[in-house]
Amino acid sequence: MVTTLASDADILAQIDRFCSKHALKPSTFGRLSIGDANLITNLKADRSLTLKTARRIVDFMASYPTTPIEQKEAA
């Protein structure tokens, strides 16, 4: 069985879509997800995530509350 891990670029693209969808500034996303307002800046400067940090980011996005409009669209 082969498992593919997301690259830093893949996660950055997911974060960009997430921030656009939820109207979050990159610094706010970083602060809320892992307590680092410079997260996006660091990723764009080609710094890499640890697996633990990547998991925290993905878990944050998965558990982020949806708005009533998003709930309607999902139904």
HELIX and SHEET records of a PDB file:
HELIX    1   1 ASP A    8  HIS A   22  1                                  15    
HELIX    2   2 PRO A   26  ILE A   34  1                                   9    
HELIX    3   3 LEU A   39  LYS A   44  1                                   6    
HELIX    4   4 LEU A   51  SER A   63  1                                  13    
HELIX    5   5 PRO A   68  ALA A   74  1                                   7    
END                                                                             
